[in-house]
Amino acid sequence: MQEVARIFSRIDSERIVLIQDTCYSGASGGRTIQTASIRASISDAYLNRITKGKGRVIISASSANEVSMEKDSLGHGVFTYYMLESLKQGDIDGDGFITTGEIYRYVSDKVPAATNRNQHPVKKGEEIEGEIIIGKTRKE
């Protein structure tokens, strides 16, 4: 987690988007993971600190103390499966673009439904004047 914070702090960009499919990735405290010889606490304060400033957004697979579930039938983790689906079907407003907000809305609906409400994605950070565009829909 210290390395992620270090990387974020060194990037001089107007927009940074980090999408992570890891257990406890949106944890609100009390949960730690072992990274080499460092115990790193994943907390709301940590996520807020690395997303400080506009244009830095993190979308994570699960909230506090939740496991990021895997399903063999999907061929991916549940979050990753629906995140990839959102890039195909997530243009909620029909403007031809997929934004971080639309991805988050899509996975926030699909992931809890697919996991019997045991996993809830989290979004942290602020976007610059509107939303950050991640993709463009294809016209068929």
KALIN-V636879 format. One record per pair of residues at least 12 apart in sequence whose C-alpha atoms are under 6 Angstrom apart, sorted by sequence separation. I is the first residue (numbers start at 1). GAP is how many residues later the second one is. D is the distance in whole Angstrom. If there is no record, write none. Layout:
BEGIN
i: (I/I)
gap: (GAP/GAP)
d: (D/D)
END
This chain:
BEGIN
i: (108/29/27/28/27/28/86/61/82/100/99/26/99/25/98/99/26/27/28/98/25/26/27/98/24/26/27/97/98/1/17/19/97/15/16/17/18/19/20/21/24/96/97/14/15/17/19/24/96/24/23/5/23/22/66/62/63/62/63/62/63/61/60/60/59/59/58/58/57/57/56/55/54/55/54/55/51/54/26)
gap: (13/14/15/15/16/16/17/18/25/32/33/34/34/35/35/35/36/36/36/36/37/37/37/37/38/38/38/38/38/39/39/39/39/40/40/40/40/40/40/40/40/40/40/41/41/41/41/41/41/42/44/45/45/46/53/57/57/58/58/59/59/60/61/62/63/64/65/66/67/68/69/71/72/72/73/73/74/74/96)
d: (6/5/6/5/5/5/6/6/6/6/5/6/4/6/6/5/6/5/5/6/6/4/3/5/6/6/6/6/6/6/6/6/4/4/5/5/5/5/5/5/6/6/6/6/6/6/6/5/5/5/5/6/5/6/6/5/6/5/6/4/6/5/6/5/6/4/6/5/6/4/6/6/5/4/5/5/5/5/6)
END
